[in-house]
Amino acid sequence: MNVQPCEIKNGNAVIAGTKIASANKAGGGLTNTESGVRPEFVSFATKGLAARVTKVSETGRFSIVEAECDAGKVKLLVGEDEK
């Protein structure tokens, strides 16, 4: 599980200064919390948190990619068809 510190601004999650898309808005007067995202739901993209790949582990059908971003370490699964 990828867990990063998160701010809530206008109901939106903000991690390391970047607004993160989510299915719903946070409520209840939250301002600071943590965001948790499973590695299979993290992907490479041109938008979002900037990260630097630090390690790739081949595990068969998937590779486990470890990266560093301003919020800390992030892991993601990359399938054979995504390499």
Backbone torsions as a table, in degrees:
resi	resn	phi	psi	omega
1	MET	NA	132.5	175.1
2	ASN	-91.5	117.8	-179.5
3	VAL	-122.5	120.5	179.5
4	GLN	-127.2	149.1	173.6
5	PRO	-62.9	145.5	-171.4
6	CYS	-143.3	138.3	172.0
7	GLU	-100.9	152.3	174.6
8	ILE	-112.7	119.4	178.6
9	LYS	-126.9	118.4	-178.6
10	ASN	54.7	36.0	178.1
11	GLY	82.9	-0.4	-179.1
12	ASN	-106.0	144.5	176.2
13	ALA	-76.7	133.9	177.0
14	VAL	-128.2	118.2	-179.7
15	ILE	-117.0	123.9	179.9
16	ALA	51.1	39.8	177.4
17	GLY	81.6	1.4	-178.1
18	THR	-111.4	126.0	176.4
19	LYS	-68.5	130.4	-177.4
20	ILE	-108.1	129.6	178.2
21	ALA	-65.7	139.1	176.7
22	SER	-144.8	163.4	-177.0
23	ALA	-73.3	-23.5	-178.9
24	ASN	-148.4	168.9	-179.4
25	LYS	-95.4	146.1	177.1
26	ALA	-79.9	145.8	178.5
27	GLY	-133.8	-163.1	174.5
28	GLY	77.0	19.2	176.6
29	GLY	74.1	18.7	177.8
30	LEU	-68.6	144.6	172.5
31	THR	-126.0	-43.5	178.7
32	ASN	-127.0	133.4	-179.7
33	THR	-157.4	-158.9	175.8
34	GLU	-128.5	148.5	176.7
35	SER	-110.8	134.5	177.9
36	GLY	-121.7	126.6	-179.5
37	VAL	-133.4	128.0	178.8
38	ARG	-68.7	143.9	-177.4
39	PRO	-55.5	-30.3	-179.5
40	GLU	-72.4	-11.1	178.2
41	PHE	-105.4	9.8	176.5
42	VAL	-104.8	139.2	179.3
43	SER	-145.5	163.0	174.7
44	PHE	-74.6	140.8	179.6
45	ALA	-155.3	164.1	177.5
46	THR	-82.3	-17.7	177.0
47	LYS	-115.2	158.4	177.6
48	GLY	114.5	-152.3	-179.3
49	LEU	-76.7	129.6	174.5
50	ALA	-74.0	136.3	-178.1
51	ALA	-144.3	157.8	177.9
52	ARG	-119.9	125.2	179.7
53	VAL	-68.3	129.8	-179.1
54	THR	-113.1	-21.1	-177.5
55	LYS	-161.6	143.1	174.7
56	VAL	-129.8	124.8	178.7
57	SER	-114.9	119.2	177.8
58	GLU	-78.3	127.8	-178.2
59	THR	-128.8	23.3	-178.3
60	GLY	106.5	-116.7	-179.4
61	ARG	-67.8	-21.6	-178.6
62	PHE	-126.3	157.7	168.2
63	SER	-113.6	141.0	174.0
64	ILE	-96.9	116.8	-178.6
65	VAL	-105.0	127.6	175.6
66	GLU	-106.7	136.5	-178.9
67	ALA	-138.5	161.5	176.1
68	GLU	-116.3	132.9	173.0
69	CYS	-130.6	178.2	-178.4
70	ASP	-60.1	-24.2	-179.2
71	ALA	-87.8	-10.6	-179.5
72	GLY	129.0	-158.4	-178.2
73	LYS	-78.2	144.9	177.9
74	VAL	-135.7	136.5	175.2
75	LYS	-116.6	144.6	175.3
76	LEU	-143.2	155.0	176.4
77	LEU	-99.0	133.0	178.2
78	VAL	-121.2	121.8	-179.7
79	GLY	-78.0	163.9	-180.0
80	GLU	-55.5	-37.0	-177.8
81	ASP	-76.8	-7.3	-179.0
82	GLU	-102.4	-4.3	-176.0
83	LYS	-76.3	NA	NA
